[in-house]
Amino acid sequence: QVRLVESGGGLVQAGGSLRLSCAASGRTFSAYYVAWFRQVPRKEREFVVAFGRSDNIYYADSAKGRFTISRDNPKNMVYLQMNNLKPEDTAVYYCAASNILLLVATTKYDYWGQGTQVTVSS
């Protein structure tokens, strides 16, 4: 079992930055594949970025060049650094984890956090 808790969301002006954090429970968290997703009301959850095999990283086109995922395994933490934020980045951001390798962008992760709201004003 893995419990995920996101934090770091908030209100920021366009062009600004935020760093989201995902704190995970579980002694073997380093063995899990982790991803970030986001969701706006009345739309499907959208893939943002994920760790794949051998810590390869896969970014959605919308995140490339602006967002950076990182993890600190000894601390059981995953981060999402978001720079040059745009109003269209406004969403609830979720951290997700799986102990098996999944196809990129799938939402079939076993564990999800409760989400953290990011609002970007124009």
C-alpha positions as CSV (number, residue, x, y, z in Angstrom):
1,Q,0.0,0.0,0.0
2,V,1.1,3.5,-0.9
3,R,-0.4,6.7,0.4
4,L,0.3,9.9,-1.6
5,V,-0.2,13.4,-0.4
6,E,0.3,16.4,-2.7
7,S,1.1,19.9,-1.7
8,G,2.4,23.1,-3.1
9,G,-0.5,24.3,-5.2
10,G,-1.8,27.8,-5.2
11,L,-2.5,31.0,-7.1
12,V,0.2,32.3,-9.4
13,Q,0.3,34.9,-12.2
14,A,1.1,33.8,-15.7
15,G,4.8,33.4,-16.2
16,G,5.3,32.4,-12.6
17,S,6.5,29.2,-11.1
18,L,5.3,26.6,-8.6
19,R,6.8,23.5,-7.2
20,L,4.4,20.7,-6.3
21,S,5.4,18.0,-3.9
22,C,4.1,14.5,-3.4
23,A,4.9,12.8,-0.2
24,A,4.6,9.0,-0.2
25,S,4.3,6.4,2.5
26,G,5.7,2.9,2.1
27,R,9.2,1.6,2.5
28,T,9.6,0.5,-1.1
29,F,8.4,3.6,-2.7
30,S,11.6,3.8,-4.7
31,A,10.5,0.8,-6.7
32,Y,7.3,2.5,-7.8
33,Y,6.7,4.3,-11.1
34,V,5.4,7.8,-10.5
35,A,3.5,10.3,-12.6
36,W,1.7,13.6,-12.4
37,F,-1.7,14.2,-13.9
38,R,-4.0,17.1,-13.9
39,Q,-7.7,17.6,-14.3
40,V,-10.1,20.4,-14.9
41,P,-13.9,20.2,-14.2
42,R,-15.9,18.2,-16.8
43,K,-12.8,17.0,-18.5
44,E,-10.8,13.7,-18.3
45,R,-7.7,13.5,-16.2
46,E,-4.7,14.5,-18.4
47,F,-1.2,13.1,-18.4
48,V,1.5,15.6,-17.5
49,V,4.7,13.6,-16.9
50,A,5.9,10.2,-15.8
51,F,8.9,8.2,-14.8
52,G,9.4,5.1,-16.9
53,R,11.9,2.2,-17.0
54,S,15.4,3.1,-15.8
55,D,14.1,6.5,-14.7
56,N,13.4,7.6,-18.2
57,I,11.1,10.6,-18.2
58,Y,8.1,11.2,-20.5
59,Y,6.5,14.6,-20.7
60,A,3.3,15.6,-22.3
61,D,3.8,18.1,-25.1
62,S,2.2,20.8,-23.0
63,A,4.8,20.3,-20.3
64,K,7.9,20.0,-22.3
65,G,10.4,22.7,-21.7
66,R,8.5,24.1,-18.7
67,F,7.9,21.3,-16.2
68,T,10.4,19.1,-14.6
69,I,9.7,16.0,-12.5
70,S,12.2,14.8,-9.9
71,R,12.2,12.4,-7.0
72,D,14.1,12.0,-3.8
73,N,13.8,8.3,-2.9
74,P,15.3,8.4,0.6
75,K,12.7,11.0,1.5
76,N,9.9,9.3,-0.4
77,M,9.2,12.5,-2.3
78,V,8.4,13.4,-5.9
79,Y,8.4,16.9,-7.1
80,L,7.0,18.8,-10.1
81,Q,8.7,22.0,-10.9
82,M,6.5,24.2,-13.1
83,N,7.9,27.3,-14.8
84,N,6.5,29.8,-17.2
85,L,3.0,28.9,-16.1
86,K,0.0,29.6,-18.4
87,P,-3.7,30.1,-17.6
88,E,-4.3,26.8,-19.4
89,D,-2.2,25.1,-16.7
90,T,-5.0,25.8,-14.2
91,A,-6.1,22.4,-12.9
92,V,-6.1,20.1,-9.9
93,Y,-2.8,18.2,-10.1
94,Y,-2.5,14.6,-8.9
95,C,0.4,12.4,-8.1
96,A,0.0,8.7,-9.0
97,A,2.1,5.6,-8.4
98,S,2.2,2.1,-9.7
99,N,4.5,-0.9,-8.9
100,I,4.3,-2.1,-12.5
101,L,5.4,-0.3,-15.6
102,L,2.5,1.2,-17.5
103,L,2.0,2.6,-20.9
104,V,2.9,6.3,-21.1
105,A,-0.1,8.5,-20.3
106,T,-2.4,5.8,-19.1
107,T,-4.5,6.6,-16.0
108,K,-4.3,3.0,-14.7
109,Y,-2.1,3.8,-11.7
110,D,-3.0,2.0,-8.5
111,Y,-2.5,4.8,-6.1
112,W,-3.5,8.4,-6.3
113,G,-3.3,11.5,-4.0
114,Q,-6.1,13.8,-3.2
115,G,-4.8,16.5,-5.6
116,T,-3.6,20.1,-5.2
117,Q,-5.2,23.0,-6.9
118,V,-3.1,25.2,-9.2
119,T,-4.6,28.4,-10.5
120,V,-2.8,30.6,-13.0
121,S,-4.2,34.1,-13.5
122,S,-3.7,36.0,-16.8
